[in-house]
Amino acid sequence: MQAAAAPIRHDTKAWKAQVWTSFGLAATLCATGLAWLPGQDLDRAFMVMGYVFCLSTAFALSKYVRDNEARRTDTPMWGLVVWGGFALAMSLTAWGLWRMEVNPTYKAYLGVSWLFLISTVFTLAKTLRDAHEAALAEARREGVSMRAAQQVE
């Protein structure tokens, strides 16, 4: 007699909608703040690059942490690159935001929307990875079920 397979957990549609809505809202708030950023073009360009750098390094860090959750699969140097890149992106963007000569309220808006974006990146990355792993588990289970059915015939 075969043991019952553990159920494969899936995120609800409501959770997925909330995650994507939060990420979209955070990206929109950041884009709006950066588009209307007063000051010099160089400041705007620096902040856009900083936000994009933070966004990409947050996704890379999320993947690195998840890949190495159960056992180390990446080299220590890659860990240093990923963590260092994230720290550098966050600190340089914070420094650029701090030194910009704009209204403190505007800085606060940019800072909060930036941190909102980074937090939603981690949630989005986890949600996407969970969906991928659930799809793999279903494919494996389906493959096992098809092999078992073929052996019975």
MODELLER restraints for C-alpha pairs under 7 A, 6 or more apart:
rsr = mdl.restraints
at = mdl.atoms
rsr.add(forms.Gaussian(group=physical.xy_distance, feature=features.Distance(at['CA:8:A'], at['CA:134:A']), mean=6.26, stdev=0.5))
rsr.add(forms.Gaussian(group=physical.xy_distance, feature=features.Distance(at['CA:9:A'], at['CA:134:A']), mean=6.82, stdev=0.5))
rsr.add(forms.Gaussian(group=physical.xy_distance, feature=features.Distance(at['CA:10:A'], at['CA:131:A']), mean=6.79, stdev=0.5))
rsr.add(forms.Gaussian(group=physical.xy_distance, feature=features.Distance(at['CA:10:A'], at['CA:134:A']), mean=6.70, stdev=0.5))
rsr.add(forms.Gaussian(group=physical.xy_distance, feature=features.Distance(at['CA:19:A'], at['CA:123:A']), mean=6.83, stdev=0.5))
rsr.add(forms.Gaussian(group=physical.xy_distance, feature=features.Distance(at['CA:19:A'], at['CA:124:A']), mean=6.00, stdev=0.5))
rsr.add(forms.Gaussian(group=physical.xy_distance, feature=features.Distance(at['CA:22:A'], at['CA:120:A']), mean=6.48, stdev=0.5))
rsr.add(forms.Gaussian(group=physical.xy_distance, feature=features.Distance(at['CA:23:A'], at['CA:117:A']), mean=6.48, stdev=0.5))
rsr.add(forms.Gaussian(group=physical.xy_distance, feature=features.Distance(at['CA:23:A'], at['CA:120:A']), mean=5.27, stdev=0.5))
rsr.add(forms.Gaussian(group=physical.xy_distance, feature=features.Distance(at['CA:23:A'], at['CA:121:A']), mean=6.80, stdev=0.5))
rsr.add(forms.Gaussian(group=physical.xy_distance, feature=features.Distance(at['CA:26:A'], at['CA:113:A']), mean=6.06, stdev=0.5))
rsr.add(forms.Gaussian(group=physical.xy_distance, feature=features.Distance(at['CA:26:A'], at['CA:116:A']), mean=5.88, stdev=0.5))
rsr.add(forms.Gaussian(group=physical.xy_distance, feature=features.Distance(at['CA:26:A'], at['CA:117:A']), mean=4.85, stdev=0.5))
rsr.add(forms.Gaussian(group=physical.xy_distance, feature=features.Distance(at['CA:27:A'], at['CA:117:A']), mean=6.16, stdev=0.5))
rsr.add(forms.Gaussian(group=physical.xy_distance, feature=features.Distance(at['CA:29:A'], at['CA:113:A']), mean=6.00, stdev=0.5))
rsr.add(forms.Gaussian(group=physical.xy_distance, feature=features.Distance(at['CA:30:A'], at['CA:110:A']), mean=6.66, stdev=0.5))
rsr.add(forms.Gaussian(group=physical.xy_distance, feature=features.Distance(at['CA:30:A'], at['CA:113:A']), mean=5.52, stdev=0.5))
rsr.add(forms.Gaussian(group=physical.xy_distance, feature=features.Distance(at['CA:30:A'], at['CA:114:A']), mean=6.25, stdev=0.5))
rsr.add(forms.Gaussian(group=physical.xy_distance, feature=features.Distance(at['CA:33:A'], at['CA:110:A']), mean=6.10, stdev=0.5))
rsr.add(forms.Gaussian(group=physical.xy_distance, feature=features.Distance(at['CA:34:A'], at['CA:44:A']), mean=6.53, stdev=0.5))
rsr.add(forms.Gaussian(group=physical.xy_distance, feature=features.Distance(at['CA:34:A'], at['CA:48:A']), mean=6.83, stdev=0.5))
rsr.add(forms.Gaussian(group=physical.xy_distance, feature=features.Distance(at['CA:37:A'], at['CA:44:A']), mean=6.52, stdev=0.5))
rsr.add(forms.Gaussian(group=physical.xy_distance, feature=features.Distance(at['CA:38:A'], at['CA:102:A']), mean=6.85, stdev=0.5))
rsr.add(forms.Gaussian(group=physical.xy_distance, feature=features.Distance(at['CA:39:A'], at['CA:102:A']), mean=7.00, stdev=0.5))
rsr.add(forms.Gaussian(group=physical.xy_distance, feature=features.Distance(at['CA:47:A'], at['CA:93:A']), mean=6.65, stdev=0.5))
rsr.add(forms.Gaussian(group=physical.xy_distance, feature=features.Distance(at['CA:47:A'], at['CA:96:A']), mean=6.91, stdev=0.5))
rsr.add(forms.Gaussian(group=physical.xy_distance, feature=features.Distance(at['CA:50:A'], at['CA:89:A']), mean=6.38, stdev=0.5))
rsr.add(forms.Gaussian(group=physical.xy_distance, feature=features.Distance(at['CA:50:A'], at['CA:93:A']), mean=5.00, stdev=0.5))
rsr.add(forms.Gaussian(group=physical.xy_distance, feature=features.Distance(at['CA:53:A'], at['CA:89:A']), mean=5.79, stdev=0.5))
rsr.add(forms.Gaussian(group=physical.xy_distance, feature=features.Distance(at['CA:54:A'], at['CA:86:A']), mean=6.54, stdev=0.5))
rsr.add(forms.Gaussian(group=physical.xy_distance, feature=features.Distance(at['CA:54:A'], at['CA:89:A']), mean=5.10, stdev=0.5))
rsr.add(forms.Gaussian(group=physical.xy_distance, feature=features.Distance(at['CA:54:A'], at['CA:90:A']), mean=5.98, stdev=0.5))
rsr.add(forms.Gaussian(group=physical.xy_distance, feature=features.Distance(at['CA:55:A'], at['CA:118:A']), mean=6.49, stdev=0.5))
rsr.add(forms.Gaussian(group=physical.xy_distance, feature=features.Distance(at['CA:57:A'], at['CA:85:A']), mean=6.29, stdev=0.5))
rsr.add(forms.Gaussian(group=physical.xy_distance, feature=features.Distance(at['CA:57:A'], at['CA:86:A']), mean=5.06, stdev=0.5))
rsr.add(forms.Gaussian(group=physical.xy_distance, feature=features.Distance(at['CA:58:A'], at['CA:86:A']), mean=6.34, stdev=0.5))
rsr.add(forms.Gaussian(group=physical.xy_distance, feature=features.Distance(at['CA:58:A'], at['CA:118:A']), mean=6.70, stdev=0.5))
rsr.add(forms.Gaussian(group=physical.xy_distance, feature=features.Distance(at['CA:58:A'], at['CA:121:A']), mean=6.61, stdev=0.5))
rsr.add(forms.Gaussian(group=physical.xy_distance, feature=features.Distance(at['CA:58:A'], at['CA:122:A']), mean=6.82, stdev=0.5))
rsr.add(forms.Gaussian(group=physical.xy_distance, feature=features.Distance(at['CA:59:A'], at['CA:121:A']), mean=6.52, stdev=0.5))
rsr.add(forms.Gaussian(group=physical.xy_distance, feature=features.Distance(at['CA:59:A'], at['CA:122:A']), mean=6.84, stdev=0.5))
rsr.add(forms.Gaussian(group=physical.xy_distance, feature=features.Distance(at['CA:59:A'], at['CA:125:A']), mean=6.47, stdev=0.5))
rsr.add(forms.Gaussian(group=physical.xy_distance, feature=features.Distance(at['CA:60:A'], at['CA:82:A']), mean=6.62, stdev=0.5))
rsr.add(forms.Gaussian(group=physical.xy_distance, feature=features.Distance(at['CA:61:A'], at['CA:82:A']), mean=5.77, stdev=0.5))
rsr.add(forms.Gaussian(group=physical.xy_distance, feature=features.Distance(at['CA:61:A'], at['CA:83:A']), mean=6.62, stdev=0.5))
rsr.add(forms.Gaussian(group=physical.xy_distance, feature=features.Distance(at['CA:62:A'], at['CA:122:A']), mean=6.12, stdev=0.5))
rsr.add(forms.Gaussian(group=physical.xy_distance, feature=features.Distance(at['CA:62:A'], at['CA:125:A']), mean=6.56, stdev=0.5))
rsr.add(forms.Gaussian(group=physical.xy_distance, feature=features.Distance(at['CA:67:A'], at['CA:73:A']), mean=6.79, stdev=0.5))
rsr.add(forms.Gaussian(group=physical.xy_distance, feature=features.Distance(at['CA:97:A'], at['CA:107:A']), mean=6.61, stdev=0.5))
